[in-house]
């Protein structure tokens, strides 16, 4: 009876299978879209305890490209818009509306994004599919004050929806669609690595 002996060790077999699955495709989230935030924090301004309240919306327009060789997508931040209201009480009593916008043209590193507009610094770090931490640092009554708010994604970026409607990250959580499509090609080398005994 003829038998086939495979020359491919099990660890190498597993490595090839995992390499057929894009590691970044289901583990990273784009920043583009609309984020809403609202909250209050205790702050100290000029030695006085006060409550800082802030609520608003961050809109980030991005452009996307897919690298088929790297099995991943790249995101370039094109425009950043912050629109909201902050207040401080009881002392000093301040209430201010803000609308700050900036053209960016910067690659997103899929870890964090930071931008300063009119001496206000925005720092975002995605913590989940629809969640992010947003740190806003601004000058209030002559003092730099920093506060962190939880932001929720309420809309994906329009360009992403148009180009990747069945997109890479909408099905995040289980499986590997690209790996499934590549599976027949993955089996091909095995035919050459097995021999008759």
Rosetta blueprint (number, residue, H / E / L):
1 X L
2 X L
3 X L
4 X E
5 X E
6 X E
7 X L
8 X L
9 X L
10 X H
11 X H
12 X H
13 X H
14 X H
15 X H
16 X H
17 X H
18 X H
19 X H
20 X L
21 X L
22 X L
23 X L
24 X L
25 X L
26 X L
27 X L
28 X L
29 X L
30 X L
31 X L
32 X L
33 X E
34 X E
35 X E
36 X E
37 X E
38 X E
39 X E
40 X E
41 X E
42 X E
43 X E
44 X E
45 X E
46 X L
47 X L
48 X E
49 X E
50 X E
51 X E
52 X E
53 X E
54 X E
55 X E
56 X E
57 X E
58 X E
59 X E
60 X E
61 X E
62 X E
63 X E
64 X E
65 X E
66 X E
67 X E
68 X L
69 X L
70 X L
71 X L
72 X E
73 X E
74 X E
75 X E
76 X E
77 X E
78 X E
79 X E
80 X E
81 X E
82 X E
83 X E
84 X E
85 X E
86 X E
87 X E
88 X E
89 X E
90 X L
91 X L
92 X L
93 X L
94 X E
95 X E
96 X E
97 X E
98 X E
99 X E
100 X E
101 X E
102 X E
103 X E
104 X E
105 X E
106 X E
107 X E
108 X L
109 X L
110 X L
111 X L
112 X L
113 X E
114 X E
115 X E
116 X E
117 X E
118 X L
119 X L
120 X E
121 X E
122 X E
123 X E
124 X E
125 X E
126 X E
127 X L
128 X L
129 X L
130 X L
131 X E
132 X E
133 X E
134 X E
135 X E
136 X E
137 X E
138 X E
139 X E
140 X E
141 X L
142 X L
143 X E
144 X E
145 X E
146 X E
147 X E
148 X E
149 X E
150 X E
151 X E
152 X E
153 X E
154 X E
155 X E
156 X E
157 X L
158 X H
159 X H
160 X H
161 X H
162 X H
163 X H
164 X L
165 X L
166 X L
167 X L
168 X L
169 X L
170 X L
171 X L
172 X L
173 X L
174 X L
175 X L
176 X L
177 X H
178 X H
179 X H
180 X H
181 X H
182 X H
183 X H
184 X H
185 X H
186 X H
187 X H
188 X H
189 X H
190 X H
191 X H
192 X H
193 X H
194 X E
195 X E
196 X E
197 X L
